[in-house]
Amino acid sequence: MTERVILTASDMRRALARIAHEIIERNHGVDGLVLLGMRTRGAPLARRLVRILRDLEGTAVPLGELDITLYRDDLAQRRLRLPVGPSDLPVSLTDRTVILVDDVIFTGRSVRAALDAIMDFGRPRSVQLAVLIDRGHRELPIRPDYVGKNVPTARDEEVQVRLEETDGIDEVVIQRA
């Protein structure tokens, strides 16, 4: 299996800083925002974004974690091999702008599941999507609002986001079987 690094730790920091600036610009600040990190790797990225937004704006942005396991359309094939945990939402989502955060967008099916989960928790004013990596190959009409890096990939390649919090290193790699 060959592996190629496409983002280093410093590349990741710059990408997240750029996404944070774009979030502030598009939403005219951070009032009324809530960030929801999709488990598993979207949650630490959302925590990082919240820290950057606080440093830039001087205001804490509510942060939550969203578990989409039971909303997935491939649940029968996975036979609940995925860990299931409670979603953690610190505030009501009703009438707020939700920034959904994930590490990689591929087919769009995880985001569809996340949208279903969000609607079970309230009716947000809007939902925006921030991803570190957009690798293409969408099967659903879903497009991120904020992207750290667009990476054209082949279907037989796998993009792995490794985070200090979970893997002991910050990097993004493409693996080819």
C-alpha positions as CSV (number, residue, x, y, z in Angstrom):
1,M,0.0,0.0,0.0
2,T,1.5,3.4,-1.0
3,E,0.9,6.5,1.0
4,R,1.3,10.1,0.1
5,V,1.1,13.1,2.5
6,I,-1.2,15.8,1.1
7,L,-1.5,18.0,4.2
8,T,1.1,18.5,6.9
9,A,0.3,19.9,10.4
10,S,1.1,23.4,9.4
11,D,-1.0,23.0,6.2
12,M,-3.9,21.9,8.4
13,R,-3.5,24.9,10.7
14,R,-3.6,27.3,7.8
15,A,-6.6,25.6,6.2
16,L,-8.6,25.7,9.5
17,A,-7.6,29.4,10.0
18,R,-8.8,30.2,6.5
19,I,-12.1,28.4,7.1
20,A,-12.6,30.3,10.3
21,H,-12.1,33.6,8.6
22,E,-14.5,32.6,5.8
23,I,-17.1,31.6,8.4
24,I,-16.8,35.0,10.1
25,E,-17.0,36.9,6.8
26,R,-20.0,35.0,5.5
27,N,-21.9,35.2,8.8
28,H,-20.9,38.8,9.7
29,G,-19.3,37.5,12.9
30,V,-20.2,34.6,15.1
31,D,-23.4,35.7,16.8
32,G,-26.1,33.0,16.4
33,L,-23.6,30.3,15.3
34,V,-23.2,26.8,16.7
35,L,-20.6,24.4,15.5
36,L,-21.4,20.7,15.4
37,G,-18.6,18.3,14.8
38,M,-19.5,14.9,13.2
39,R,-18.0,12.0,15.1
40,T,-15.3,10.9,14.9
41,R,-12.8,13.2,13.3
42,G,-15.1,16.1,12.6
43,A,-15.5,16.7,16.4
44,P,-11.8,17.5,17.1
45,L,-11.7,19.7,14.0
46,A,-14.8,21.6,15.2
47,R,-13.1,22.1,18.6
48,R,-10.1,23.6,16.8
49,L,-12.3,25.9,14.7
50,V,-14.1,27.1,17.9
51,R,-10.8,28.0,19.5
52,I,-9.7,29.9,16.3
53,L,-13.1,31.7,16.2
54,R,-12.8,32.7,19.8
55,D,-9.3,34.0,19.3
56,L,-10.4,36.0,16.3
57,E,-13.8,37.3,17.6
58,G,-13.3,37.3,21.4
59,T,-16.6,35.4,21.8
60,A,-17.2,31.7,22.6
61,V,-19.2,29.8,19.9
62,P,-21.3,26.9,21.2
63,L,-19.8,23.6,20.3
64,G,-21.5,20.2,20.0
65,E,-20.9,16.7,18.7
66,L,-23.2,14.8,16.4
67,D,-23.4,11.0,16.2
68,I,-25.0,10.1,12.9
69,T,-24.6,6.3,13.2
70,L,-28.3,5.5,13.4
71,Y,-29.1,7.9,10.5
72,R,-26.8,6.2,8.0
73,D,-28.3,4.6,5.0
74,D,-25.8,1.7,5.1
75,L,-26.6,0.7,8.7
76,A,-27.8,-2.7,7.7
77,Q,-24.6,-3.5,5.8
78,R,-22.5,-2.3,8.8
79,R,-24.4,-4.3,11.4
80,L,-23.8,-1.6,14.0
81,R,-20.0,-2.1,13.9
82,L,-19.7,1.6,14.4
83,P,-19.7,2.9,17.9
84,V,-22.9,4.6,18.9
85,G,-22.9,7.4,21.3
86,P,-25.1,10.2,22.3
87,S,-25.0,13.5,20.4
88,D,-24.0,16.4,22.6
89,L,-25.8,19.6,21.8
90,P,-25.1,22.5,24.2
91,V,-27.8,24.8,23.0
92,S,-31.0,24.6,21.0
93,L,-30.4,24.5,17.2
94,T,-33.7,26.3,16.5
95,D,-33.2,29.6,14.7
96,R,-29.4,29.3,14.8
97,T,-26.9,28.9,12.0
98,V,-25.4,25.5,12.4
99,I,-21.9,24.9,11.0
100,L,-21.6,21.2,10.4
101,V,-17.9,20.1,10.5
102,D,-16.4,16.9,9.1
103,D,-13.0,15.8,8.0
104,V,-13.6,14.4,4.5
105,I,-16.6,14.7,2.1
106,F,-16.8,11.9,-0.4
107,T,-20.3,10.7,-1.6
108,G,-22.3,13.1,0.6
109,R,-24.1,10.3,2.3
110,S,-22.7,11.1,5.8
111,V,-23.7,14.7,5.4
112,R,-27.2,13.6,4.4
113,A,-27.4,11.5,7.6
114,A,-26.2,14.5,9.6
115,L,-28.9,16.7,8.2
116,D,-31.5,14.2,9.2
117,A,-30.0,14.1,12.7
118,I,-29.9,17.9,13.0
119,M,-33.6,18.2,12.1
120,D,-34.5,15.8,14.9
121,F,-32.9,18.3,17.3
122,G,-34.6,21.5,16.0
123,R,-35.1,23.8,13.1
124,P,-32.0,25.8,12.4
125,R,-32.1,29.0,10.5
126,S,-29.5,27.5,8.1
127,V,-26.9,24.7,8.0
128,Q,-23.5,25.3,6.5
129,L,-20.9,22.6,5.9
130,A,-17.2,22.9,6.6
131,V,-14.8,20.1,5.6
132,L,-11.1,19.8,5.7
133,I,-10.9,17.7,2.5
134,D,-13.3,17.5,-0.4
135,R,-12.3,14.5,-2.5
136,G,-15.2,14.6,-5.0
137,H,-17.2,11.6,-6.2
138,R,-20.5,13.0,-4.9
139,E,-23.6,10.7,-5.1
140,L,-25.9,13.3,-3.7
141,P,-26.4,17.0,-4.5
142,I,-24.4,18.2,-1.5
143,R,-21.6,20.8,-1.6
144,P,-19.5,22.1,1.3
145,D,-19.6,25.9,2.0
146,Y,-16.0,25.8,3.4
147,V,-13.2,23.6,2.2
148,G,-9.7,23.3,3.5
149,K,-8.4,21.6,0.4
150,N,-9.9,20.0,-2.8
151,V,-8.2,16.8,-3.6
152,P,-9.2,15.0,-6.8
153,T,-9.0,11.2,-6.0
154,A,-9.6,7.9,-7.7
155,R,-12.3,5.7,-6.3
156,D,-9.7,3.1,-5.2
157,E,-7.8,5.7,-3.1
158,E,-8.5,6.4,0.5
159,V,-8.1,9.7,2.2
160,Q,-7.1,9.4,5.9
161,V,-7.1,12.4,8.2
162,R,-4.8,11.8,11.2
163,L,-5.3,14.1,14.1
164,E,-3.0,14.8,17.1
165,E,-6.0,14.1,19.4
166,T,-6.7,10.6,18.1
167,D,-3.6,9.5,16.2
168,G,-0.7,11.4,17.7
169,I,0.1,13.3,14.5
170,D,-1.6,15.9,12.3
171,E,-1.5,15.0,8.6
172,V,-3.7,14.0,5.8
173,V,-2.6,11.2,3.5
174,I,-3.9,9.4,0.4
175,Q,-3.5,5.7,0.4
176,R,-3.7,3.6,-2.7
177,A,-4.1,-0.2,-2.4
